[in-house]
Amino acid sequence: MNIKENISLKPYNTFGIDVIARFFIEIIGLAQLQKVLELEAYPKKFIISGGSNMLLTKDIDALVLYINLKGISIIEETNDDVIIKVMAGENWHELVLWSLENGYGGLENLSLIPGNTGTAPIQNIGAYGVELRDVFQSCTAMEIESGELIAFDKDECKFGYRDSIFKNEAKDKYIITSVSFKLTKQNHKLNTGYGAIEEELKKQGVIYPTIHDISRAVITIRQSKLPDPKEIGNSGSFFKNPIVSKKIFEKLKRDNPNIPFYEISEDEYKIPAGWLIEQCGFKGKRFGETGIHEKQALVLVNYGNASGEEVFELAQKIQKEVKEKFKITINAEVNIIK
């Protein structure tokens, strides 16, 4: 068993935070994973996969399990639909491209989201009017305590806005090993009404969009706003968009007539956190080795040598000023490891 010592986790998190794992092992098989979980010599274990939705603020004094399980297979298929099983270590965007190459619809709006497939259900990732739960069929997870593989269907995952059972009562109890999705083979349900997709399609001269067109539009939009983690450390959107009641929204609207919003229900409105942060003057500001991206105020960045603690302190400063100015609490979307 190839357990390494004192390994930098900088290559394993998209923020590029340089912390040290006391022990480290790459997991490439289910049997291996079960054996590693049974190792009593390493009572503390820490799970990492794509490293795209976490902020590491300290060295990890544990055995770090890097989940790198690979494989995509077709489970069921009809003339209209296909159910695919994707292992946890598959890169998310590469999965989206694979689905498009095969003519499968459902993932196109989720193009270019960083990270791996196994962590996608934890966050219930979403973008441009689509969430993972819209195409989710089930997932298999290994119980850390017993090493038993357990299946979770959509209801059991308790998906919410950037939320799931794996962030709450099941947190730190399971390792997701594979995820199954139900995708369309024809009569694709196209979602173009969110954000700037329709505008981008017009720019590209697309009148009757395909799933490929929507993916290309989303990629263009994301690349125009979001920095590539390979070029500058970041974890995408750092904060969730807050959801407020109608009463609070109406007051915000009176005080800020130009405030952007999305009506979710008769009594719920989603406010773009990026707009709130920008109104507080943070967009494009740099604080030493960390800062706020110049094109998207939702994105905190590491300019090269920022510590996780520095990024965390900046996040707290932003939260405090948004709360003071708008009386709204914005919560981190990123999992902060303290």
KELUM-507868 format. One record per residue (C-alpha): y, x, z; residue in one letter. Coordinates in nm, 4 decimals. Layout:
BEGIN
          y          x          z   code
          Y          X          Z      A
...
END
This chain:
BEGIN
          y          x          z   code
     0.0000     0.0000     0.0000      M
     0.3188     0.1637    -0.1222      N
     0.5649     0.1109     0.1640      I
     0.8761     0.3261     0.1297      K
     1.1234     0.4273     0.3980      E
     1.5038     0.4326     0.4151      N
     1.5691     0.2770     0.0748      I
     1.9189     0.1795    -0.0426      S
     1.9430    -0.1898    -0.1322      L
     2.2452    -0.1345    -0.3571      K
     2.0377    -0.1876    -0.6772      P
     1.8816    -0.5015    -0.5273      Y
     2.1935    -0.7094    -0.4577      N
     2.4497    -0.8137    -0.7180      T
     2.7391    -0.7414    -0.4811      F
     2.6309    -0.3777    -0.4970      G
     2.6557    -0.3361    -0.1201      I
     2.5014    -0.0081    -0.0098      D
     2.2910    -0.0844     0.2975      V
     1.9615     0.0781     0.3948      I
     1.6235    -0.0903     0.4307      A
     1.4219     0.0782     0.7068      R
     1.1041    -0.0051     0.5129      F
     1.0643    -0.1424     0.1586      F
     0.7828    -0.2719    -0.0619      I
     0.7788    -0.4326    -0.4069      E
     0.5605    -0.7448    -0.4257      I
     0.3910    -0.8018    -0.7607      I
     0.0947    -1.0236    -0.6649      G
     0.0082    -1.3131    -0.4342      L
    -0.2856    -1.1371    -0.2680      A
    -0.0624    -0.8375    -0.2001      Q
     0.2015    -1.0668    -0.0492      L
    -0.0545    -1.2217     0.1854      Q
    -0.1728    -0.8781     0.3007      K
     0.1821    -0.7560     0.3627      V
     0.2631    -1.0639     0.5716      L
    -0.0395    -0.9844     0.7876      E
     0.0818    -0.6310     0.8686      L
     0.1316    -0.6256     1.2439      E
     0.2836    -0.2777     1.2300      A
     0.5915    -0.4340     1.0693      Y
     0.6708    -0.7427     1.2773      P
     1.0177    -0.7862     1.1249      K
     1.0233    -0.8800     0.7572      K
     1.3151    -0.9529     0.5253      F
     1.2837    -1.1196     0.1852      I
     1.4892    -1.0260    -0.1213      I
     1.4493    -1.1231    -0.4863      S
     1.7347    -1.1337    -0.7364      G
     1.9855    -1.0536    -0.4627      G
     2.2439    -1.2712    -0.6340      S
     2.3343    -1.5108    -0.3581      N
     2.3609    -1.2880    -0.0541      M
     2.6126    -1.0674     0.1181      L
     2.4531    -0.7847     0.3158      L
     2.6771    -0.6734     0.6017      T
     2.4469    -0.4270     0.7786      K
     2.1388    -0.2080     0.7376      D
     1.8109    -0.4012     0.7449      I
     1.5924    -0.2772     1.0302      D
     1.2784    -0.4439     0.8955      A
     1.0213    -0.4319     0.6190      L
     1.2047    -0.5576     0.3099      V
     0.9794    -0.7479     0.0694      L
     1.1186    -0.7340    -0.2837      Y
     0.9623    -1.0363    -0.4575      I
     0.8925    -0.9361    -0.8178      N
     0.6222    -1.1853    -0.9206      L
     0.6199    -1.2340    -1.2992      K
     0.4883    -1.4895    -1.5474      G
     0.5705    -1.8134    -1.7317      I
     0.2997    -2.0632    -1.8257      S
     0.2715    -2.4193    -1.9599      I
     0.1040    -2.6561    -1.7125      I
     0.1236    -2.9891    -1.8986      E
     0.2559    -3.0966    -2.2353      E
     0.3143    -3.4190    -2.4276      T
     0.4992    -3.4922    -2.7510      N
     0.8189    -3.5461    -2.5505      D
     0.8006    -3.3206    -2.2447      D
     0.6576    -2.9976    -2.1104      V
     0.6002    -2.8802    -1.7546      I
     0.6281    -2.5046    -1.7109      I
     0.5388    -2.2881    -1.4134      K
     0.7642    -1.9881    -1.3563      V
     0.6890    -1.7100    -1.1099      M
     0.9559    -1.6283    -0.8544      A
     1.0518    -1.2853    -0.9896      G
     1.1469    -1.4057    -1.3374      E
     1.5173    -1.3550    -1.4119      N
     1.6896    -1.6940    -1.4298      W
     1.8966    -1.6393    -1.7437      H
     1.6001    -1.4882    -1.9266      E
     1.4075    -1.8054    -1.8378      L
     1.6878    -2.0160    -1.9873      V
     1.6762    -1.8087    -2.3071      L
     1.2947    -1.8429    -2.3183      W
     1.3233    -2.2222    -2.2890      S
     1.5763    -2.2328    -2.5735      L
     1.3600    -2.0122    -2.7956      E
     1.0793    -2.2634    -2.7477      N
     1.3039    -2.5636    -2.8123      G
     1.2867    -2.6935    -2.4552      Y
     1.5913    -2.8755    -2.3186      G
     1.7238    -2.9111    -1.9657      G
     1.8301    -2.5626    -1.8609      L
     2.1042    -2.4945    -2.1174      E
     2.3957    -2.5842    -1.8853      N
     2.2586    -2.3363    -1.6325      L
     2.2899    -2.0398    -1.8683      S
     2.4042    -1.7010    -1.7371      L
     2.3623    -1.7836    -1.3680      I
     2.2634    -1.4559    -1.1988      P
     1.9514    -1.4183    -0.9890      G
     1.5812    -1.4936    -1.0066      N
     1.3890    -1.8180    -1.0378      T
     1.2350    -1.8112    -0.6902      G
     1.5691    -1.8358    -0.5154      T
     1.7074    -2.1103    -0.7432      A
     1.5615    -2.4031    -0.5420      P
     1.6931    -2.2641    -0.2129      I
     2.0468    -2.3031    -0.3392      Q
     1.9806    -2.5967    -0.5729      N
     2.1814    -2.3971    -0.8258      I
     2.4124    -2.5924    -1.0507      G
     2.6790    -2.5586    -1.3161      A
     2.8664    -2.7737    -1.5671      Y
     2.7327    -3.1087    -1.4513      G
     2.3668    -3.0062    -1.4106      V
     2.1736    -2.9066    -1.0999      E
     1.8306    -2.7508    -1.0655      L
     1.6942    -3.0709    -0.9114      R
     1.7578    -3.2513    -1.2419      D
     1.4704    -3.0593    -1.4034      V
     1.2731    -2.9600    -1.0918      F
     0.9119    -3.0708    -1.0730      Q
     0.7733    -2.8782    -0.7743      S
     0.7527    -2.5348    -0.6173      C
     0.4864    -2.3364    -0.4391      T
     0.5763    -2.1353    -0.1328      A
     0.3809    -1.9071     0.0983      M
     0.4143    -1.9833     0.4658      E
     0.5157    -1.6567     0.6292      I
     0.3277    -1.7180     0.9535      E
    -0.0069    -1.8225     0.8016      S
    -0.0004    -1.6792     0.4469      G
    -0.0976    -2.0249     0.3199      E
     0.0334    -2.1489    -0.0155      L
     0.2021    -2.4893     0.0136      I
     0.3383    -2.7135    -0.2635      A
     0.6736    -2.8923    -0.2286      F
     0.7705    -3.1818    -0.4556      D
     1.1304    -3.2808    -0.5276      K
     1.1623    -3.5218    -0.2340      D
     1.0142    -3.2705     0.0083      E
     1.2733    -3.0108    -0.0972      C
     1.5565    -3.2377     0.0255      K
     1.7996    -3.1164    -0.2365      F
     2.1708    -3.1594    -0.1743      G
     2.4883    -3.0011    -0.3087      Y
     2.3975    -2.6282    -0.3078      R
     2.1462    -2.7170    -0.0407      D
     1.7751    -2.7685     0.0241      S
     1.5145    -2.7714     0.2990      I
     1.4842    -2.3940     0.2505      F
     1.8393    -2.3462     0.3821      K
     1.7764    -2.5700     0.6814      N
     1.4580    -2.6607     0.8712      E
     1.2368    -2.4436     0.6465      A
     1.4715    -2.1435     0.6516      K
     1.2899    -1.8102     0.7049      D
     0.9538    -1.9899     0.7190      K
     0.8505    -1.9731     0.3526      Y
     0.8630    -1.7443     0.0498      I
     0.8869    -1.9347    -0.2785      I
     0.6302    -1.7863    -0.5178      T
     0.6660    -2.0140    -0.8230      S
     0.8709    -2.3060    -0.9500      V
     0.7711    -2.5770    -1.1981      S
     1.0175    -2.7542    -1.4260      F
     0.9925    -3.0602    -1.6492      K
     1.1802    -2.9957    -1.9737      L
     1.2288    -3.2037    -2.2874      T
     1.0819    -3.1175    -2.6270      K
     1.2820    -3.3769    -2.8207      Q
     1.5510    -3.6400    -2.7563      N
     1.7260    -3.3904    -2.5308      H
     1.9733    -3.5332    -2.2810      K
     2.2873    -3.3338    -2.3593      L
     2.5497    -3.2924    -2.0893      N
     2.8855    -3.1943    -2.2379      T
     3.1290    -3.3898    -2.0226      G
     3.1861    -3.1389    -1.7437      Y
     3.4412    -2.8597    -1.7354      G
     3.5486    -2.7064    -2.0654      A
     3.2235    -2.7526    -2.2613      I
     3.3610    -3.0113    -2.5071      E
     3.6745    -2.8037    -2.5637      E
     3.4682    -2.4901    -2.6259      E
     3.2382    -2.6743    -2.8674      L
     3.5440    -2.7878    -3.0661      K
     3.6712    -2.4293    -3.0752      K
     3.3360    -2.3232    -3.2178      Q
     3.3497    -2.6023    -3.4770      G
     3.0472    -2.7849    -3.3344      V
     3.0484    -3.1620    -3.3926      I
     2.6859    -3.2488    -3.3208      Y
     2.5787    -3.0008    -3.0513      P
     2.2255    -2.8817    -2.9897      T
     2.0883    -2.7331    -2.6679      I
     2.1545    -2.3908    -2.8217      H
     2.5189    -2.4826    -2.8873      D
     2.5682    -2.5964    -2.5287      I
     2.4144    -2.2762    -2.3951      S
     2.6411    -2.0658    -2.6176      R
     2.9452    -2.2643    -2.5024      A
     2.8532    -2.2215    -2.1351      V
     2.7949    -1.8478    -2.1829      I
     3.1337    -1.8094    -2.3540      T
     3.3108    -1.9994    -2.0759      I
     3.1358    -1.8086    -1.7979      R
     3.2015    -1.4711    -1.9602      Q
     3.5708    -1.5567    -1.9945      S
     3.5995    -1.6362    -1.6227      K
     3.3323    -1.4470    -1.4328      L
     3.2755    -1.0722    -1.4014      P
     2.9406    -0.9213    -1.4965      D
     2.7682    -0.8002    -1.1741      P
     2.6472    -0.4957    -1.3697      K
     3.0101    -0.3941    -1.4200      E
     3.1711    -0.5095    -1.0948      I
     2.9823    -0.6192    -0.7840      G
     2.9958    -0.9910    -0.7105      N
     2.7805    -1.2895    -0.6272      S
     2.9393    -1.5471    -0.8549      G
     3.1080    -1.8357    -0.6765      S
     3.1450    -1.7325    -0.3141      F
     3.2510    -2.0741    -0.1820      F
     3.1284    -2.4295    -0.2305      K
     3.3671    -2.6880    -0.3716      N
     3.4563    -2.9069    -0.0715      P
     3.3857    -3.2791    -0.0812      I
     3.6426    -3.4968     0.0965      V
     3.6819    -3.8658     0.1783      S
     3.9080    -4.0983    -0.0190      K
     4.1568    -4.1070     0.2682      K
     4.1880    -3.7281     0.2786      I
     4.1969    -3.7092    -0.1018      F
     4.4821    -3.9601    -0.1277      E
     4.6916    -3.7557     0.1150      K
     4.6130    -3.4367    -0.0786      L
     4.7118    -3.6114    -0.4013      K
     5.0424    -3.7269    -0.2548      R
     5.1256    -3.3773    -0.1329      D
     4.9862    -3.2047    -0.4453      N
     5.0217    -3.4346    -0.7504      P
     4.8616    -3.1784    -0.9835      N
     4.5496    -3.1197    -0.7743      I
     4.2328    -3.1177    -0.9890      P
     3.9378    -3.3249    -0.8665      F
     3.6056    -3.4855    -0.9569      Y
     3.5289    -3.8368    -0.8352      E
     3.1748    -3.8405    -0.6990      I
     3.1702    -4.1933    -0.5544      S
     3.4117    -4.4596    -0.4331      E
     3.4731    -4.2609    -0.1166      D
     3.3938    -3.9010    -0.2161      E
     3.5988    -3.6532    -0.4144      Y
     3.5129    -3.2938    -0.4983      K
     3.8051    -3.0497    -0.4925      I
     3.7727    -2.7152    -0.6771      P
     3.7710    -2.4453    -0.4091      A
     3.9049    -2.1981    -0.6644      G
     4.2217    -2.4069    -0.7019      W
     4.2722    -2.4216    -0.3250      L
     4.2289    -2.0446    -0.2957      I
     4.4644    -1.9808    -0.5882      E
     4.7339    -2.1997    -0.4301      Q
     4.7149    -1.9749    -0.1245      C
     4.8061    -1.6783    -0.3424      G
     4.4752    -1.4918    -0.3334      F
     4.3801    -1.4878    -0.7008      K
     4.3724    -1.1322    -0.8359      G
     4.4642    -0.9711    -0.5032      K
     4.2945    -0.6508    -0.3963      R
     4.2279    -0.5435    -0.0388      F
     4.1031    -0.1849    -0.0438      G
     3.7628    -0.1802    -0.2136      E
     3.7251    -0.5588    -0.2167      T
     3.9312    -0.8446    -0.3529      G
     3.9500    -1.1700    -0.5486      I
     3.8762    -1.1663    -0.9191      H
     4.1798    -1.1897    -1.1448      E
     4.0362    -1.4694    -1.3611      K
     3.8491    -1.6783    -1.1033      Q
     3.9646    -1.7194    -0.7442      A
     3.6177    -1.8372    -0.6366      L
     3.4742    -1.4911    -0.6984      V
     3.5018    -1.2138    -0.4416      L
     3.4317    -0.8679    -0.5811      V
     3.3284    -0.5194    -0.4766      N
     3.5334    -0.2630    -0.6687      Y
     3.2790     0.0057    -0.5935      G
     3.2514     0.1066    -0.2312      N
     3.3240    -0.2043    -0.0271      A
     3.1135    -0.2700     0.2792      S
     2.9623    -0.6115     0.3325      G
     3.1699    -0.6467     0.6472      E
     3.4917    -0.5935     0.4475      E
     3.3942    -0.8676     0.2027      V
     3.3023    -1.0979     0.4916      F
     3.6380    -1.0377     0.6619      E
     3.8185    -1.1240     0.3379      L
     3.6144    -1.4443     0.3077      A
     3.7148    -1.5411     0.6618      Q
     4.0811    -1.4712     0.5848      K
     4.0633    -1.6982     0.2778      I
     3.8938    -1.9751     0.4754      Q
     4.1587    -1.9542     0.7472      K
     4.4537    -1.9792     0.5074      E
     4.3015    -2.2648     0.3048      V
     4.2417    -2.4523     0.6312      K
     4.6000    -2.3944     0.7455      E
     4.7553    -2.4991     0.4131      K
     4.5334    -2.7928     0.3117      F
     4.3478    -2.8896     0.6337      K
     4.0233    -2.8448     0.4384      I
     3.7290    -2.6273     0.5363      T
     3.5680    -2.4346     0.2524      I
     3.2177    -2.3099     0.3272      N
     3.0438    -2.0079     0.1853      A
     2.7907    -2.0722    -0.0894      E
     2.6627    -1.7164    -0.0479      V
     2.4065    -1.6425     0.2230      N
     2.5754    -1.3999     0.4619      I
     2.3363    -1.1619     0.6360      I
     2.4885    -1.0691     0.9734      K
END
